[in-house]
Amino acid sequence: MKFLSREILFTVAFSSCSVQYCNNTTGRFRQFTSLAYKKAQEKGTYTTYNYLTVGQQLCHTHYMSIVESDRNRKSETPASMEINEVNREIGKYIK
């Protein structure tokens, strides 16, 4: 059994994206793995692309929008609020 690294999956391919009507002319493709399938289901993006199956190839643009749709979104709770809460909890034990 062979294990593929993330770098190998992120290779230049000479075929097309499995998303219907995709005409992206990128040379960057990703494989739609079982982990990608799970992430897309959890994020609710799979319902739009429910014809995709594990093992198919996606262009980088579609992979990011389907599998990593929340990649660059800010947290619901600002980090400063989280730090303040941690400091309050620690302060209870220091006094």
C-alpha positions in Angstrom: 0.0 0.0 0.0 1.4 3.4 -1.0 0.9 6.6 0.9 0.9 9.8 -1.1 2.1 13.0 0.4 0.2 16.3 0.1 2.8 17.5 -2.4 2.2 14.6 -4.7 -1.6 15.3 -4.8 -0.8 18.9 -5.7 0.7 18.2 -9.0 0.4 19.5 -12.5 -2.0 17.4 -14.5 -3.0 17.4 -18.1 -6.7 16.7 -17.8 -9.7 18.7 -16.8 -11.6 19.5 -13.6 -14.5 17.2 -12.7 -16.8 20.1 -11.8 -19.4 20.5 -14.5 -18.8 23.3 -17.0 -15.5 24.3 -15.5 -13.3 26.0 -18.0 -10.4 27.1 -15.7 -7.1 27.0 -17.5 -5.0 26.3 -14.5 -2.3 23.7 -14.4 -2.9 23.1 -10.7 -5.1 20.2 -9.7 -6.1 18.4 -6.5 -7.6 15.0 -6.0 -11.0 14.7 -4.3 -10.0 12.4 -1.5 -12.2 10.8 1.2 -10.9 13.5 3.6 -11.9 16.2 1.1 -15.3 14.6 0.7 -15.8 14.6 4.5 -14.7 18.3 4.8 -17.1 19.3 2.0 -20.0 17.5 3.7 -19.2 19.1 7.1 -19.0 22.6 5.5 -22.2 22.1 3.5 -20.6 22.7 0.1 -21.0 19.1 -1.1 -24.7 19.5 -1.7 -24.0 21.8 -4.6 -21.5 19.4 -6.1 -23.1 16.1 -5.1 -22.1 14.4 -8.3 -18.4 14.4 -7.4 -16.9 11.1 -6.2 -13.7 10.3 -4.4 -10.8 10.0 -6.7 -11.9 12.6 -9.2 -9.7 15.6 -10.0 -10.6 19.2 -9.3 -8.8 22.4 -10.4 -7.3 24.3 -7.6 -10.0 27.0 -7.6 -12.8 24.5 -7.3 -10.9 22.5 -4.7 -10.5 25.5 -2.5 -14.1 26.7 -2.9 -15.6 23.2 -2.2 -13.2 21.6 0.3 -11.5 24.6 2.0 -14.3 27.1 1.7 -13.6 28.6 5.2 -9.8 28.8 4.8 -9.4 32.6 5.0 -12.4 33.5 7.0 -12.0 35.2 10.3 -12.9 33.5 13.5 -16.4 34.2 15.0 -14.6 35.1 18.3 -11.8 37.7 18.0 -8.5 36.3 19.4 -8.3 39.2 21.9 -11.6 38.1 23.5 -10.3 34.5 23.7 -7.1 35.7 25.4 -9.1 37.9 27.9 -11.2 34.8 28.8 -8.1 32.7 29.4 -6.5 35.5 31.5 -9.7 35.7 33.6 -9.6 31.9 34.2 -5.9 32.0 35.2 -6.6 35.0 37.5 -9.0 32.9 39.5 -6.2 30.6 40.5 -3.5 33.1 41.1 -5.2 35.2 43.9 
